[in-house]
Amino acid sequence: MTGMENSALVDKGPVPKIVTTNEKGVTLPNLEGQPDKRERGKAMRQVIAAFIANIGTINTGLIFGFSAVVIPQLHAQDSLIPVDESQASWVASLSAIGTPIGCLLSGYVMDNFGRKKALLITEIPMIIGWIVIACATNVEMIYAGRVLTGFGSGMIGAPARVYTSEVTQPHLRGMLCALASTGISLGVLFQYTLGAVTTWKTLSAISACLPVLAFALMLLMPETPNYLVSKNKPDQALKSLAKLRGSTYNLEKEVNQLQSFAQKSNQKKKLTTKETIQALLHPSCLKPFGILTLYFMMYQFSGVNTITFYAVEIFQDSGTTMDKYTCTIMLGVVRFIFTILAAILLRRCGRRPLTFISGIGCGVTMIGLGTYLYYKRTWEMAVPPIAPTATWFPVACIFVFTITCTLGFLVVPWVMIGELYPMKVRGIVGGFTTCMAHTFVFIVVKTYPFLAHLLERHGAFILYGCISFLGTVFFYLCLPETKGKTLQEIEDYFSGRIKSLKKSKQQEAEGQQLNNNSKPQLLTVEKNKLLP
């Protein structure tokens, strides 16, 4: 053997060159030797974490809907605990007493003990409260249980939204932060439906199972990487991100970004009382707090909780021939469905467009409802009285009001609680904001009978509609669009480090190129470089 036989099998020409192209066939730079790290983590892990964090918000809906179920049963002749009108009003309203206290305390717990521990702690008073109600032998025990559940409801609001915003990436954050609002709507619908077929004691026992489930599942979840970095624990932050994003994600890059931003914002340093006050008074905190406080005030005075709390009475006064209780249950179903739709639309449409839909829609429907009630009153006072016509119109106004309100007002401001505030005081000021939100709920619900007496019922609704239009102007001028923005970009904007959250055309082009490069790439062999 001379070896000449084998030489015929060896290609002495140039080595074939393998190049990378995108789906359009355009050659991309050689990435050989570079690790394949995705810019987006696994979505399902983030969805699961957000869902578990927001299970407790369903309990808030259970609390809202419980009084509508328990009071008729307590008024029944065979009631185990008979109550008068005054006691029934306390059963309905006492949960609101504990809610603002829980809101304020939740911020302190979040910033000092972590988001995860805050979510665990919030479940404890809710579990105890529902058990006390289920075991109640007198009305005072019901009072105590309502205060405890209201306290837990106040505590859960900010931690659930902040946790969700910090464990999710920008492209998922808006949709997943809306889970809190979806949970509340689901809880209300659950109480309305189950309360029609069971006793209030059984309903309380079933309701107690929900915070128990939330507590058990939350034990399995990691702390947020943002909080761990702020406490100078980058190794633990890396492990947390690995659970939330997956092993194929570029974990080190995000941790480095969080560390860089924490250092720039001086987050790792434990704040003194004086520094905390200074941080709360800084424009990066005051500006978003002012925007969200006015947002909550405007949307509450659009009449949303007036409709929710007085739905049966309003349907009855509208003159409709439909059963008022059936209308109320249907209203709960519509609210739940459109809350889910709003969560989806947040990802596609952003915060501002949905807010405008709510502002304009609520204004038109409230003025329409008020106008109809004005003419209905005129017909009733006529001699002889005139039978109301088009009784479907007020019902349509209420349903359209609920749809438009749910798409924006009931979701957007709650999502933005977890987005707008600086990391150093996000927990504290988030608690302040939820406290203000629930305070406005109390004011609006409490003042509605006074306004209905002072302005007549039709005048109250027309006033709500005018406030909605006024709010729309404010939102157009002052509300920023945070869709697709990182929490660091949002904080930089309110701190004045960047002038706008809008991307320039050059940044959009670079982002599009990055997206194209991150698509699945095809390997092709250059023409005429194949082996003979």
C-alpha positions as CSV (number, residue, x, y, z in Angstrom):
1,M,0.0,0.0,0.0
2,T,1.5,3.3,-1.1
3,G,-1.2,5.5,0.3
4,M,-2.1,6.8,-3.1
5,E,-5.4,5.0,-3.0
6,N,-6.5,7.0,0.1
7,S,-5.3,10.3,-1.3
8,A,-8.0,10.2,-3.8
9,L,-10.6,10.3,-1.0
10,V,-9.1,13.5,0.6
11,D,-10.4,16.9,-0.6
12,K,-7.4,19.2,-1.1
13,G,-9.5,22.2,-1.8
14,P,-10.6,24.9,0.6
15,V,-12.5,23.8,3.7
16,P,-16.3,24.4,3.4
17,K,-17.3,27.6,5.2
18,I,-20.4,27.5,7.4
19,V,-22.2,30.8,7.9
20,T,-25.2,31.9,9.9
21,T,-28.2,33.5,8.2
22,N,-31.5,34.8,9.3
23,E,-34.8,33.7,7.9
24,K,-34.4,36.1,4.9
25,G,-31.1,34.6,3.9
26,V,-29.0,37.6,5.1
27,T,-25.6,36.6,6.5
28,L,-25.1,37.4,10.2
29,P,-21.9,37.8,12.2
30,N,-20.2,34.6,13.2
31,L,-21.3,33.6,16.8
32,E,-19.1,30.6,17.1
33,G,-17.7,30.3,20.6
34,Q,-20.3,32.6,22.1
35,P,-22.8,31.2,24.6
36,D,-26.4,30.9,23.5
37,K,-28.1,33.0,26.1
38,R,-31.7,34.1,25.5
39,E,-32.8,37.7,26.2
40,R,-36.2,36.4,27.4
41,G,-36.7,33.9,30.2
42,K,-39.3,31.1,30.2
43,A,-42.7,32.7,30.3
44,M,-44.4,29.8,32.1
45,R,-42.2,30.2,35.2
46,Q,-43.0,33.9,35.4
47,V,-46.8,33.2,34.9
48,I,-46.8,30.6,37.7
49,A,-44.9,32.9,40.1
50,A,-47.3,35.8,39.4
51,F,-50.4,33.5,39.7
52,I,-49.3,32.2,43.1
53,A,-48.5,35.7,44.3
54,N,-52.0,36.9,43.3
55,I,-54.1,34.0,44.8
56,G,-54.5,36.1,47.9
57,T,-56.2,38.9,45.9
58,I,-59.1,36.6,45.2
59,N,-59.7,36.8,48.9
60,T,-60.2,40.6,48.6
61,G,-63.1,39.8,46.2
62,L,-64.5,37.3,48.6
63,I,-64.5,40.0,51.3
64,F,-66.2,42.5,49.0
65,G,-68.9,40.0,48.0
66,F,-69.5,38.4,51.4
67,S,-71.6,41.1,52.9
68,A,-74.1,40.9,50.0
69,V,-74.6,37.2,50.9
70,V,-74.5,37.2,54.7
71,I,-76.8,40.2,55.4
72,P,-79.9,38.7,53.8
73,Q,-79.3,35.4,55.7
74,L,-78.8,37.3,59.0
75,H,-82.1,39.1,58.4
76,A,-84.0,35.9,57.8
77,Q,-86.5,34.7,60.5
78,D,-84.5,31.4,61.0
79,S,-81.2,33.2,61.4
80,L,-78.8,31.8,64.0
81,I,-77.6,35.3,64.8
82,P,-80.4,37.8,64.2
83,V,-79.3,41.4,63.5
84,D,-80.9,44.7,63.1
85,E,-80.2,47.3,60.4
86,S,-77.5,49.0,62.4
87,Q,-75.7,45.8,63.1
88,A,-76.0,44.7,59.4
89,S,-74.3,48.0,58.3
90,W,-71.4,47.3,60.6
91,V,-71.1,43.8,59.2
92,A,-70.8,45.3,55.7
93,S,-68.5,48.2,56.6
94,L,-66.1,46.9,59.3
95,S,-63.8,45.3,56.8
96,A,-63.0,48.8,55.5
97,I,-61.7,49.8,58.9
98,G,-58.9,47.3,58.9
99,T,-58.0,47.8,55.2
100,P,-56.1,51.1,55.3
101,I,-54.1,50.0,58.4
102,G,-53.1,46.9,56.5
103,C,-52.1,49.0,53.4
104,L,-49.8,51.1,55.5
105,L,-48.2,48.2,57.3
106,S,-47.6,46.2,54.2
107,G,-45.1,48.8,52.9
108,Y,-43.0,48.6,56.0
109,V,-43.1,44.8,55.9
110,M,-42.2,44.6,52.2
111,D,-39.1,46.9,52.5
112,N,-37.8,45.4,55.7
113,F,-38.6,41.7,55.5
114,G,-39.0,41.2,51.7
115,R,-41.8,40.7,49.2
116,K,-42.1,37.0,49.8
117,K,-42.4,37.2,53.6
118,A,-44.9,40.1,53.2
119,L,-47.1,37.9,51.1
120,L,-46.9,35.1,53.6
121,I,-47.7,37.3,56.6
122,T,-50.8,38.8,54.8
123,E,-52.4,35.4,54.7
124,I,-52.4,34.8,58.5
125,P,-55.0,37.4,59.5
126,M,-57.2,36.3,56.6
127,I,-57.1,32.7,57.7
128,I,-57.9,33.6,61.3
129,G,-60.6,36.0,60.3
130,W,-62.5,33.6,58.1
131,I,-62.3,30.9,60.8
132,V,-63.6,33.3,63.5
133,I,-66.6,34.1,61.2
134,A,-67.3,30.4,60.4
135,C,-67.3,29.7,64.2
136,A,-69.3,32.8,65.2
137,T,-72.0,32.4,67.8
138,N,-72.7,36.1,68.1
139,V,-72.5,39.2,65.9
140,E,-69.4,40.5,67.8
141,M,-67.4,37.5,66.5
142,I,-68.6,38.4,62.9
143,Y,-67.4,41.9,63.6
144,A,-63.9,40.7,64.7
145,G,-63.6,38.4,61.7
146,R,-64.5,41.1,59.3
147,V,-61.9,43.5,60.7
148,L,-59.2,40.7,60.5
149,T,-60.1,39.8,56.9
150,G,-60.2,43.5,56.0
151,F,-56.8,44.0,57.5
152,G,-55.3,41.1,55.5
153,S,-57.0,42.4,52.4
154,G,-55.3,45.7,52.8
155,M,-51.9,44.1,53.3
156,I,-52.1,41.9,50.2
157,G,-52.7,44.6,47.6
158,A,-49.2,46.2,47.3
159,P,-47.0,43.1,47.9
160,A,-48.9,41.1,45.3
161,R,-48.4,43.8,42.6
162,V,-44.8,44.6,43.6
163,Y,-43.8,41.0,43.7
164,T,-45.4,40.4,40.3
165,S,-43.7,43.5,38.7
166,E,-40.3,42.5,40.1
167,V,-40.3,38.8,39.0
168,T,-41.6,39.4,35.5
169,Q,-40.0,40.9,32.4
170,P,-41.4,44.0,30.7
171,H,-43.2,42.1,27.9
172,L,-45.2,40.1,30.4
173,R,-45.4,42.5,33.3
174,G,-48.5,44.5,32.4
175,M,-50.6,41.4,31.7
176,L,-49.5,39.5,34.8
177,C,-49.8,42.5,37.1
178,A,-53.5,42.7,36.1
179,L,-54.0,39.3,37.7
180,A,-54.7,41.1,41.0
181,S,-57.7,42.8,39.5
182,T,-58.8,39.6,37.8
183,G,-58.6,37.9,41.2
184,I,-60.8,40.5,42.9
185,S,-63.5,40.1,40.2
186,L,-63.3,36.3,40.5
187,G,-63.7,36.5,44.2
188,V,-66.8,38.7,44.0
189,L,-68.4,36.4,41.4
190,F,-67.5,33.3,43.5
191,Q,-69.3,34.7,46.6
192,Y,-72.4,35.8,44.6
193,T,-72.7,32.4,43.0
194,L,-71.8,30.1,45.9
195,G,-73.7,32.3,48.4
196,A,-76.9,31.6,46.6
197,V,-76.7,27.8,47.4
198,T,-75.0,27.6,50.8
199,T,-75.1,29.2,54.3
200,W,-72.8,32.0,55.3
201,K,-71.0,29.7,57.8
202,T,-70.2,27.2,55.2
203,L,-69.2,30.0,52.8
204,S,-66.8,31.3,55.5
205,A,-65.2,27.9,56.0
206,I,-64.7,27.5,52.2
207,S,-63.3,31.0,52.0
208,A,-60.7,30.2,54.7
209,C,-59.2,27.5,52.4
210,L,-58.1,30.0,49.9
211,P,-55.5,31.9,52.1
212,V,-54.3,28.5,53.3
213,L,-53.6,27.4,49.7
214,A,-51.9,30.8,49.0
215,F,-49.6,30.5,52.0
216,A,-48.6,26.9,51.2
217,L,-47.8,27.7,47.5
218,M,-45.9,30.9,48.4
219,L,-43.5,28.9,50.5
220,L,-42.2,27.4,47.3
221,M,-41.6,30.7,45.5
222,P,-38.3,32.6,45.6
223,E,-37.7,36.2,46.8
224,T,-37.6,38.8,44.1
225,P,-34.1,39.4,42.6
226,N,-34.7,43.2,42.8
227,Y,-35.1,43.0,46.6
228,L,-32.1,40.6,47.0
229,V,-29.8,42.9,45.0
230,S,-31.0,45.9,47.1
231,K,-29.9,43.9,50.2
232,N,-26.5,43.2,48.6
233,K,-27.2,39.5,48.0
234,P,-26.3,39.0,44.4
235,D,-25.7,35.2,44.7
236,Q,-29.2,34.7,46.1
237,A,-30.5,37.0,43.4
238,L,-28.8,34.8,40.7
239,K,-30.5,31.6,42.2
240,S,-33.9,33.4,42.3
241,L,-33.5,34.5,38.6
242,A,-32.6,30.9,37.7
243,K,-35.9,29.7,39.1
244,L,-37.8,32.5,37.5
245,R,-36.2,32.6,34.0
246,G,-34.6,29.2,33.4
247,S,-31.1,28.0,32.8
248,T,-30.9,29.2,29.1
249,Y,-31.5,32.8,30.1
250,N,-28.7,35.3,30.5
251,L,-28.9,35.4,34.3
252,E,-25.6,37.2,34.8
253,K,-26.5,40.1,32.5
254,E,-29.7,40.9,34.4
255,V,-28.1,40.6,37.8
256,N,-25.3,42.9,36.7
257,Q,-27.9,45.4,35.4
258,L,-29.7,45.2,38.7
259,Q,-26.5,45.7,40.7
260,S,-25.5,48.6,38.5
261,F,-28.8,50.3,38.9
262,A,-28.8,49.6,42.7
263,Q,-25.4,51.2,43.0
264,K,-26.5,54.2,40.9
265,S,-29.6,54.6,43.0
266,N,-27.7,53.9,46.3
267,Q,-30.2,51.1,47.1
268,K,-27.8,48.8,49.0
269,K,-27.4,51.3,51.8
270,K,-30.0,50.8,54.6
271,L,-32.0,54.0,54.8
272,T,-32.3,56.0,58.0
273,T,-35.5,57.6,59.0
274,K,-34.3,60.9,57.6
275,E,-33.1,59.3,54.3
276,T,-36.5,57.5,54.0
277,I,-38.3,60.8,54.4
278,Q,-36.0,62.5,51.8
279,A,-36.6,59.6,49.4
280,L,-40.4,59.9,49.9
281,L,-40.2,63.6,49.1
282,H,-37.9,63.2,46.1
283,P,-39.6,63.9,42.7
284,S,-39.0,60.3,41.6
285,C,-41.5,59.4,44.3
286,L,-43.7,62.4,44.6
287,K,-44.5,62.7,40.9
288,P,-45.9,59.1,40.5
289,F,-47.6,59.3,43.9
290,G,-49.4,62.4,42.8
291,I,-50.4,60.9,39.5
292,L,-51.7,57.6,41.0
293,T,-53.5,59.4,43.9
294,L,-55.4,61.6,41.4
295,Y,-56.0,58.5,39.2
296,F,-57.6,56.6,42.0
297,M,-59.7,59.7,43.0
298,M,-60.9,60.3,39.5
299,Y,-61.8,56.7,38.8
300,Q,-63.6,56.2,42.2
301,F,-65.6,59.4,41.6
302,S,-66.6,58.1,38.2
303,G,-69.1,56.0,40.2
304,V,-67.6,52.5,39.8
305,N,-68.1,51.4,43.4
306,T,-71.4,53.2,43.7
307,I,-72.6,50.8,40.9
308,T,-71.0,47.9,42.7
309,F,-72.3,48.5,46.2
310,Y,-75.8,49.7,45.2
311,A,-76.3,47.6,42.1
312,V,-79.5,46.0,43.2
313,E,-81.1,49.3,44.3
314,I,-80.0,51.0,41.1
315,F,-81.4,48.2,38.9
316,Q,-84.7,48.5,40.9
317,D,-84.9,52.2,40.5
318,S,-84.1,52.1,36.8
319,G,-87.6,50.8,36.1
320,T,-86.4,47.7,34.2
321,T,-88.6,44.7,34.0
322,M,-85.7,42.4,34.4
323,D,-85.1,40.7,37.8
324,K,-82.7,42.9,39.8
325,Y,-80.8,39.9,41.3
326,T,-80.3,38.3,37.9
327,C,-79.0,41.6,36.6
328,T,-76.5,41.8,39.5
329,I,-75.1,38.3,38.9
330,M,-74.8,39.0,35.2
331,L,-73.0,42.2,36.1
332,G,-70.5,40.2,38.1
333,V,-69.9,37.8,35.2
334,V,-69.3,40.7,32.8
335,R,-66.9,42.3,35.2
336,F,-64.9,39.1,35.5
337,I,-64.8,38.4,31.8
338,F,-63.7,41.9,30.8
339,T,-61.1,42.0,33.6
340,I,-59.4,39.0,31.9
341,L,-59.7,40.8,28.6
342,A,-58.1,43.9,30.1
343,A,-55.2,41.9,31.3
344,I,-54.6,40.7,27.7
345,L,-55.1,44.2,26.2
346,L,-52.6,45.7,28.6
347,R,-49.8,43.8,26.9
348,R,-51.0,44.9,23.4
349,C,-52.4,48.3,23.9
350,G,-50.6,49.9,26.8
351,R,-51.9,51.8,29.8
352,R,-52.9,55.2,28.2
353,P,-55.3,53.9,25.5
354,L,-57.2,51.7,28.0
355,T,-57.4,54.6,30.5
356,F,-58.9,56.8,27.8
357,I,-61.5,54.1,26.9
358,S,-62.6,54.0,30.6
359,G,-62.6,57.8,31.0
360,I,-64.7,58.5,27.9
361,G,-66.9,55.4,28.3
362,C,-67.7,56.0,32.0
363,G,-68.5,59.7,31.3
364,V,-70.9,58.9,28.4
365,T,-72.7,56.1,30.2
366,M,-73.1,58.0,33.6
367,I,-74.5,61.1,31.9
368,G,-76.7,58.8,29.8
369,L,-78.0,57.0,32.9
370,G,-78.5,60.3,34.8
371,T,-80.4,61.8,31.9
372,Y,-82.7,58.8,31.7
373,L,-83.4,58.9,35.5
374,Y,-84.2,62.6,35.1
375,Y,-86.9,61.9,32.5
376,K,-88.1,58.9,34.5
377,R,-88.7,61.2,37.5
378,T,-90.5,63.6,35.3
379,W,-92.7,60.9,33.9
380,E,-93.5,59.7,37.5
381,M,-94.4,63.2,38.6
382,A,-96.7,63.9,35.6
383,V,-100.5,64.0,36.1
384,P,-101.4,61.3,35.3
385,P,-98.1,59.4,35.6
386,I,-96.5,58.3,32.4
387,A,-95.3,54.7,32.1
388,P,-91.5,54.6,31.6
389,T,-90.4,53.6,28.1
390,A,-87.1,52.1,26.8
391,T,-86.4,50.5,30.2
392,W,-83.6,48.6,28.5
393,F,-81.6,51.8,28.2
394,P,-80.5,52.3,31.9
395,V,-79.6,48.6,32.1
396,A,-77.5,49.0,28.9
397,C,-75.8,52.1,30.4
398,I,-74.8,50.2,33.6
399,F,-73.4,47.2,31.6
400,V,-71.5,49.4,29.2
401,F,-70.2,51.4,32.1
402,T,-69.0,48.3,33.8
403,I,-67.3,47.1,30.6
404,T,-65.5,50.3,29.9
405,C,-64.6,50.9,33.5
406,T,-63.1,47.4,33.8
407,L,-61.0,47.7,30.7
408,G,-58.9,50.5,32.2
409,F,-59.9,52.0,35.6
410,L,-60.1,48.7,37.5
411,V,-56.8,47.4,36.2
412,V,-54.3,50.1,35.1
413,P,-53.7,52.0,38.3
414,W,-53.2,48.8,40.3
415,V,-50.7,47.6,37.8
416,M,-48.8,50.9,37.9
417,I,-48.4,50.7,41.7
418,G,-45.8,48.1,41.0
419,E,-44.2,50.0,38.1
420,L,-43.9,53.7,38.9
421,Y,-42.2,53.9,42.3
422,P,-38.5,53.9,43.0
423,M,-37.0,50.7,44.4
424,K,-35.8,52.2,47.7
425,V,-39.3,53.1,48.9
426,R,-41.5,51.0,46.6
427,G,-43.0,49.1,49.4
428,I,-43.8,52.1,51.7
429,V,-45.2,54.3,49.0
430,G,-47.1,51.4,47.4
431,G,-48.8,50.9,50.8
432,F,-49.6,54.6,51.0
433,T,-51.2,54.5,47.5
434,T,-53.4,51.4,48.3
435,C,-54.4,53.2,51.5
436,M,-55.5,56.2,49.5
437,A,-57.3,54.0,47.0
438,H,-59.4,52.3,49.7
439,T,-60.0,55.7,51.4
440,F,-61.5,57.0,48.2
441,V,-63.7,53.8,48.0
442,F,-65.0,54.6,51.5
443,I,-65.6,58.3,50.7
444,V,-67.5,57.6,47.5
445,V,-69.7,54.8,48.9
446,K,-70.5,56.8,52.0
447,T,-71.3,60.1,50.2
448,Y,-73.5,58.6,47.5
449,P,-76.7,58.7,49.7
450,F,-75.9,62.3,50.5
451,L,-75.4,63.2,46.9
452,A,-78.5,61.4,45.8
453,H,-80.5,63.4,48.4
454,L,-78.8,66.7,47.5
455,L,-78.7,66.5,43.8
456,E,-81.3,63.7,43.3
457,R,-80.1,60.4,41.9
458,H,-79.9,61.6,38.4
459,G,-77.8,64.6,39.4
460,A,-75.3,62.3,41.2
461,F,-74.8,60.2,38.1
462,I,-74.4,63.2,35.9
463,L,-71.8,64.6,38.3
464,Y,-69.9,61.2,38.2
465,G,-69.9,61.5,34.4
466,C,-68.5,65.0,34.4
467,I,-65.7,63.9,36.7
468,S,-64.8,61.1,34.3
469,F,-64.4,63.5,31.5
470,L,-62.3,65.8,33.6
471,G,-60.2,62.8,34.6
472,T,-59.7,61.9,30.9
473,V,-58.1,65.3,30.3
474,F,-55.8,64.9,33.3
475,F,-54.8,61.4,32.1
476,Y,-54.0,62.7,28.6
477,L,-51.7,65.4,30.0
478,C,-50.0,63.6,32.8
479,L,-50.2,59.8,32.6
480,P,-47.0,58.2,31.2
481,E,-47.0,55.1,29.0
482,T,-45.0,52.3,30.7
483,K,-45.8,49.5,28.3
484,G,-42.6,47.6,27.5
485,K,-40.4,49.7,29.8
486,T,-38.1,48.3,32.5
487,L,-38.6,49.4,36.1
488,Q,-35.1,51.0,35.8
489,E,-36.2,53.1,32.8
490,I,-39.4,54.2,34.6
491,E,-37.4,55.3,37.7
492,D,-34.9,57.1,35.6
493,Y,-37.7,59.0,33.9
494,F,-39.2,60.3,37.1
495,S,-35.8,61.0,38.6
496,G,-35.0,63.2,35.6
497,R,-32.1,61.1,34.3
498,I,-34.0,60.6,31.0
499,K,-36.4,63.1,29.5
500,S,-38.9,60.8,28.0
501,L,-40.1,57.1,28.1
502,K,-40.7,57.2,24.3
503,K,-38.1,55.5,22.2
504,S,-36.4,57.4,19.4
505,K,-36.5,56.0,15.8
506,Q,-32.9,54.9,16.1
507,Q,-33.6,52.9,19.3
508,E,-36.7,51.3,17.7
509,A,-34.6,50.3,14.7
510,E,-31.9,48.8,17.0
511,G,-34.6,46.9,19.0
512,Q,-36.0,45.5,15.8
513,Q,-32.6,44.4,14.6
514,L,-32.1,42.7,18.0
515,N,-35.4,40.9,17.7
516,N,-34.5,39.7,14.2
517,N,-31.2,38.4,15.4
518,S,-32.8,36.6,18.3
519,K,-35.1,34.7,16.0
520,P,-34.2,31.0,15.2
521,Q,-31.3,31.1,12.9
522,L,-30.6,28.9,9.9
523,L,-27.2,27.4,9.1
524,T,-26.4,27.4,5.4
525,V,-23.4,26.3,3.4
526,E,-22.0,28.8,0.9
527,K,-22.4,28.0,-2.7
528,N,-19.6,26.1,-4.5
529,K,-18.0,25.2,-1.2
530,L,-19.3,21.6,-1.0
531,L,-17.0,18.6,-1.2
532,P,-16.6,17.2,-4.7
